[in-house]
Amino acid sequence: MRATEFTRPIQTERLTLRMPILDDIDPIHAFQSREDVCTYLLYEPRDRATIEEKITEAATKSRLENSGDWIQPTIERRDDQQVIGLIYLNIDSAEHQSVEVGWILHPDYSGQGYATEAASAAVDFAFGTMGAHRVIAKLDPANDASVRLCRRLGMRKEAHYLEDIWVKGEWGDTGVYAMLDREWSATDR
């Protein structure tokens, strides 16, 4: 896998994936502060101060080289520069060339293909730019929208771990979806 610096935004037909900036606090707070958005995430709704801390940290993360390195670009609509979500890329294993992808989208923008467009661009970045062999998504198996998105991307379900994570005061399950570089190359996107 190639060491990669995320320095230039990724442009899609309708979106820009770019590094977060402090001006993004309010639009990110608009969805990360919502109980319905955080239902399937590992954290409770966040206040503005926490979001500012997270943006400040994410703004320093641009190099993807070693296991555990991550970036979290914003998902911004190109027509009005509105931040509507976040994409997450994490090197799950540099040795095994495995990259994890994740996403969060403001519910007001769901059902319009934005999550698919952003996740597809992130997967393409992982395979094309980073040279990943495998891309995985780890999610709450009860999150039907994310399960459907994994399937739209061409990922297959590889695992359902029962009560493998202690989150928000209870045991939770983890679903794992994945695809290989050759499978991504064969998709019609």
C-alpha positions as CSV (number, residue, x, y, z in Angstrom):
1,M,0.0,0.0,0.0
2,R,1.3,3.5,-0.9
3,A,1.9,6.2,1.8
4,T,-0.7,8.8,0.8
5,E,-1.2,12.4,1.8
6,F,-4.8,13.7,1.6
7,T,-4.0,17.2,0.5
8,R,-6.4,17.8,-2.4
9,P,-10.2,17.5,-2.2
10,I,-11.9,14.7,-4.0
11,Q,-14.5,16.0,-6.5
12,T,-17.5,13.9,-7.6
13,E,-20.4,15.0,-9.7
14,R,-22.2,16.7,-6.8
15,L,-19.8,16.5,-3.9
16,T,-16.5,17.6,-2.6
17,L,-14.7,15.5,0.1
18,R,-12.2,17.8,1.8
19,M,-10.3,18.3,5.1
20,P,-12.5,19.8,7.9
21,I,-12.0,23.3,9.1
22,L,-13.3,25.2,12.1
23,D,-16.0,26.9,10.0
24,D,-17.6,23.4,9.8
25,I,-18.5,23.3,13.5
26,D,-22.1,24.4,13.0
27,P,-23.0,22.1,10.1
28,I,-21.3,19.1,11.8
29,H,-23.0,19.9,15.1
30,A,-26.3,20.0,13.2
31,F,-26.1,16.2,12.7
32,Q,-23.7,14.9,15.3
33,S,-25.8,16.4,18.1
34,R,-28.8,14.4,17.1
35,E,-29.9,11.3,18.9
36,D,-31.2,9.6,15.7
37,V,-27.8,10.1,14.0
38,C,-25.8,8.7,16.9
39,T,-28.0,5.6,17.4
40,Y,-25.6,3.4,15.4
41,L,-22.4,5.3,16.3
42,L,-20.0,4.6,19.1
43,Y,-20.7,7.9,20.8
44,E,-23.6,9.8,22.3
45,P,-24.7,13.1,20.7
46,R,-21.9,15.7,20.8
47,D,-21.9,19.3,22.0
48,R,-20.2,22.1,20.1
49,A,-17.0,22.0,22.2
50,T,-16.5,18.3,21.5
51,I,-17.1,18.8,17.8
52,E,-14.5,21.7,17.8
53,E,-12.0,19.3,19.5
54,K,-12.7,16.6,17.0
55,I,-12.4,18.9,14.0
56,T,-9.2,20.3,15.3
57,E,-7.8,16.8,15.6
58,A,-9.1,15.7,12.2
59,A,-7.6,18.8,10.6
60,T,-4.1,17.5,11.6
61,K,-4.7,14.0,10.1
62,S,-3.8,13.9,6.4
63,R,-1.2,11.2,6.1
64,L,-2.2,7.6,5.6
65,E,0.8,5.3,5.9
66,N,0.7,3.1,9.0
67,S,-1.9,0.9,10.7
68,G,-4.2,3.2,12.7
69,D,-3.7,6.3,10.5
70,W,-7.0,7.9,9.6
71,I,-8.6,10.8,7.9
72,Q,-12.1,12.2,8.2
73,P,-13.0,14.5,5.3
74,T,-16.2,16.4,5.2
75,I,-18.9,15.7,2.6
76,E,-19.8,19.0,1.1
77,R,-22.3,19.7,-1.7
78,R,-20.7,21.4,-4.6
79,D,-23.6,23.6,-5.6
80,D,-24.0,25.4,-2.2
81,Q,-20.9,24.3,-0.2
82,Q,-23.1,22.9,2.5
83,V,-21.4,20.3,4.7
84,I,-23.8,17.4,4.9
85,G,-21.7,14.6,6.4
86,L,-18.4,13.0,7.1
87,I,-16.4,10.2,5.5
88,Y,-13.9,8.1,7.5
89,L,-10.9,6.2,6.1
90,N,-8.6,4.3,8.5
91,I,-5.7,2.0,7.7
92,D,-7.0,-1.2,9.4
93,S,-3.8,-3.0,8.5
94,A,-0.9,-1.6,6.6
95,E,0.8,-5.0,6.4
96,H,-2.3,-6.6,4.9
97,Q,-3.3,-3.5,2.8
98,S,-6.7,-3.2,4.4
99,V,-8.6,0.1,4.8
100,E,-11.8,0.7,6.7
101,V,-14.4,3.1,5.4
102,G,-17.2,4.7,7.3
103,W,-19.8,7.5,6.8
104,I,-22.2,9.8,8.6
105,L,-24.8,11.8,6.8
106,H,-27.2,14.4,8.0
107,P,-30.7,12.8,7.8
108,D,-32.1,15.8,5.8
109,Y,-29.9,14.7,2.9
110,S,-30.5,10.9,3.0
111,G,-32.3,9.2,0.2
112,Q,-30.7,11.4,-2.5
113,G,-27.7,9.3,-3.3
114,Y,-25.2,11.5,-1.5
115,A,-23.9,8.7,0.9
116,T,-23.4,6.3,-2.0
117,E,-21.6,9.0,-4.1
118,A,-19.3,10.0,-1.2
119,A,-18.6,6.4,0.0
120,S,-17.9,5.3,-3.6
121,A,-15.4,8.2,-4.0
122,A,-13.8,7.1,-0.7
123,V,-13.5,3.5,-1.7
124,D,-12.1,4.5,-5.1
125,F,-9.5,6.6,-3.2
126,A,-8.6,3.7,-1.0
127,F,-8.1,1.3,-3.9
128,G,-6.8,3.7,-6.6
129,T,-4.7,6.3,-4.7
130,M,-3.8,4.3,-1.6
131,G,-3.3,1.0,-3.3
132,A,-5.4,-1.0,-0.8
133,H,-6.0,-4.6,-1.5
134,R,-9.2,-4.8,0.7
135,V,-11.7,-2.2,1.9
136,I,-14.0,-3.0,4.9
137,A,-16.9,-1.4,6.7
138,K,-17.6,-2.2,10.3
139,L,-21.1,-1.2,11.4
140,D,-24.0,-2.0,13.7
141,P,-25.9,-4.7,11.8
142,A,-29.2,-3.1,12.8
143,N,-28.3,0.0,10.7
144,D,-30.3,-1.0,7.7
145,A,-29.3,2.2,5.7
146,S,-25.6,1.4,6.1
147,V,-26.1,-2.2,5.3
148,R,-27.9,-1.2,2.0
149,L,-25.1,1.2,1.2
150,C,-22.5,-1.5,1.6
151,R,-24.4,-3.7,-0.8
152,R,-24.8,-0.8,-3.3
153,L,-21.0,-0.5,-3.2
154,G,-20.7,-4.1,-4.0
155,M,-19.5,-5.2,-0.6
156,R,-20.3,-8.7,0.8
157,K,-21.2,-9.5,4.3
158,E,-18.3,-11.3,5.9
159,A,-19.1,-11.4,9.6
160,H,-21.6,-10.7,12.3
161,Y,-20.0,-10.7,15.6
162,L,-22.4,-11.1,18.5
163,E,-21.9,-8.8,21.5
164,D,-18.3,-8.1,20.7
165,I,-18.2,-4.4,21.7
166,W,-19.2,-2.6,24.9
167,V,-20.8,0.6,23.8
168,K,-23.1,3.1,25.5
169,G,-23.5,0.8,28.6
170,E,-24.4,-2.4,26.8
171,W,-23.1,-5.1,24.5
172,G,-23.4,-4.5,20.8
173,D,-22.9,-6.5,17.7
174,T,-20.6,-5.6,14.8
175,G,-21.3,-6.4,11.1
176,V,-18.3,-6.5,8.7
177,Y,-18.7,-5.9,5.0
178,A,-15.8,-6.0,2.6
179,M,-14.6,-6.1,-1.0
180,L,-11.2,-6.7,-2.7
181,D,-9.5,-4.4,-5.2
182,R,-10.2,-6.7,-8.1
183,E,-13.9,-6.8,-7.2
184,W,-14.0,-3.0,-7.1
185,S,-12.3,-2.8,-10.5
186,A,-15.0,-5.1,-11.9
187,T,-18.0,-3.0,-10.7
188,D,-20.0,-0.8,-13.0
189,R,-19.8,2.6,-11.4
